[in-house]
Amino acid sequence: MPTSHANVRTTEIASCRRWHCLLYFYAGQDPVTRTEDCLIRTFASHGTLLEASLVFCSASRTSIYAWQAIISAHAAHGHHTGVLDLYQRMQEESGRLDKYVFPCIIKSCSTLGAIHQGKRVHDDILRYAVECDGMIGCALLDMYARCGRLEDARNLFDNLPSRDVVSWGAMIAGYAQHKQGLPALRLFEQMQEEGFEPTNITFLCVIKACGSIGAIMEGHLIHDHIVRIKFESDEPIANALIDMYAKCGSLDAAQNAFDRLSDLNIIAYSALLDAYVRHGHSFAALQFYEKMQHKRISPCIVTYLCVLRACSDLGTFEPGMVLHNNIIVSDVEMDVTVANTLIDMYAKCGCVEEARRVFDLLPRRSIVSWGAMIAGYVQGGCNHCTLELYKKMLEERVKPDNGMYMSVLKACGNIGCIKRGKAIHKQMMDSGVCLDAMLGSTLIDMYAKCGDLNEAKQVFSALSQQHVVLWSALITGHVQQDQHDQAMDLFMRMLQNGVKPDKVVFLCVIKACRSIGSLQKGKIIHHFARRHGFDSDLIIASALIDMYAKGGNMEEARTLFDGLPHRDAVVWSAIIGGYAHNGDDKQVKKCTKEMREQGLMQSPSHVLSACTLSGNIDEGQNLFKATVRGDLARPSVEHYKAAIDLFGRAGKLEDAEQMLQSMPIPADVVCWTSLLTACISHGNSTLGRECYEQISQLEPNESVAPSLISKLYSDAGTWEGYVPQVDTPP
């Protein structure tokens, strides 16, 4: 506050205090009442609510003006509970009510969400025959809308004796606030038909309404109206337009709205940045963020969150790490939401140790923080660390939510720890957790992975069996345990129960048919897939082609392949792998040539990578053999790397090692690191240590391998034979 203003304030308060002393001296004499009202208002306006209350309590007579003054003072200072208490006292002691006091009372009810008290105030207004127009009507509308009582708000609005632009705006704002976009737009149209010109606040509300329901056409019309009346330069409206177009999925329109802004601000930048990330354009989002940095636009929390989410989506942590360092250097207090997103970003990018550092440095940890770190450990394959952190969380008396239960159950399933899984299941039941479809399917998956299909069936039987994810979990579990016939029986039961199969279910039963070599059942599954609209899905088509090829029916596989409207590298790899499996080298060469001509394969290593992604291990192996024989091309180091990755992911670690040892040139760090990563996934610490030693010999200063070997020993739950140079994990 400037010095001159502070002096005036001090002088006024001192003057009020002298008057207060005189009032005590002349207590009981009539002319002082209005002076008391004035003192209350003056003290309140200068922030001395206590002295305003003292004047009120010591007043010779509490006039209606005194009540109005003290209630307004409490409302201005945010003491809304005190406002309602004073209103109750006013009714009891005075017996009189003044219409000018009602807006304050109603606003306090609205702020506190005290809808029942608000309705009583509304009843008082009607009882005292106070008109619900002007400020009172708008205050009541706002209260009902904020408290989610839109029907009451609309009834009040429809029965107002007269409506002004404020009451129209209040009702539209109520609809927009509660994502009732369609009623908001209809009321906006009615408002214009009755001759009312919208204000900038009204425009903000209807723009928000358009975004909430994806009403892009209405949004364009409203934008045109805004341009006509020259409101487009209004900063909040311009930012809202960008956000609206983004939510409607029209990134070009959002970009145009952004480009037309003469005075760009961080809100506009963040709105467009969020739009890029929300619609999957994470790379474009990071490029846009670089432009922001070049223009020296200071980021806000929304900016941080968008950049970190983009890094998570792309699996690249470098921009996020730079942003993290900027936060540390700027000495800005770490927002807990940003910290949680940082944990998530590092974990999704495979940097679980960095994620743990952020977690450990948090001054306070929310349940989201615990959940993000626990989920990060599971995603990073650190299953033992997941369970250790969960135990620590319970020791700190943090109550798990469903997301955490899902994470720790996944960890138990991944390492086959059924004893711990059962204990967590019991804890859930003792805590009264309601099993929804997602949590139930995770439980089924955990028991199935641990080999206890009977327990998995019991969980399944106890739940409503109309959700496809439950059937999917149980069918997948049976396929994982090589109980393929039972998986097929479950699939038929699911259809009989009227549950529509999803993509995961079809992939599982196709795999089951392939494993038992039953083309007859496979054709039935193919029929159901076609009937449920999955016949053009490329992943399912690839699995079906693979199934027919394994069964020796290349004619059916080729018919399916030729009937696809378009084909990607995965589908091509399936048909090429099928021909390779059946020894038709001529067709392998022909298909490879066609694939290359269509620009889908630069080399056979591309097909091997496609096999890795689709899980077609046998096809990949056949393709690699064909490459080594020279049928496709002369094998290069890239072919070997792709094949090592293929076998490593499939758990065929010995085959991967033999392939690595048989390379025509010595394997490099990338090859050994790929195999080390596979050892982590499949818990082979012996071979993992050998990989680490090879990496250390090739590049002694290599920085990634120590953290990988650390994770391997940590997940194995033993540090025997642990390499001394590696830092101890958290």
Protein Blocks (a to p, Z undefined) as FASTA:
>chain_A
ZZklmmmmmmmmmmmmmmmmmmmmmgoiaklmmmmmmmmmmmmmnopamlmmmmmmmpfb
dcfklmmmmmmmmmmnopaklmmmmmmmmmmmnopacfklmmmmmmmmmmnopaklmmmm
mmmmmmnopacehjllmmmmmmmmmnopamlmmmmmmmpfbdcfklmmmmmmmmmmnopa
klmmmmmmmmmmnopacdfklmmmmmmmmmmnopaklmmmmmmmmmmnopmmpmklmmmm
mmmmmmnopaklmmmmmmmpmbdcfklmmmmmmmmmmnopamlmmmmmmmmmmnopacdf
klmmmmmmmmmmnopaklmmmmmmmmmmnopacdfklmmmmmmmmmmnopamlmmmmmmm
pmbdcfklmmmmmmmmmmnopamlmmmmmmmmmmnopacdfklmmmmmmmmmmnopaklm
mmmmmmmmmnopacdfklmmmmmmmmmmnopaklmmmmmmmpcckbfklmmmmmmmmmmn
opaklmmmmmmmmmmnopacdfklmmmmmmmmmmnopaklmmmmmmmmmmnopmmpmklm
mmmmmmmmmnopamlmmmmmmmpmbdcfklmmmmmmmmmmnopaklmmmmmmmmmmnopa
fbfklmmmmmmmnopaklmmmmmmmmmnommbccdfklmmmmmmmmmmnopamlmmmmmm
mpmbdcdfklmmmmmmmmmmnopaklmmmmmmmmmmmmmmbcklmmmmmmmmmmnopaeh
iafklccdZZ
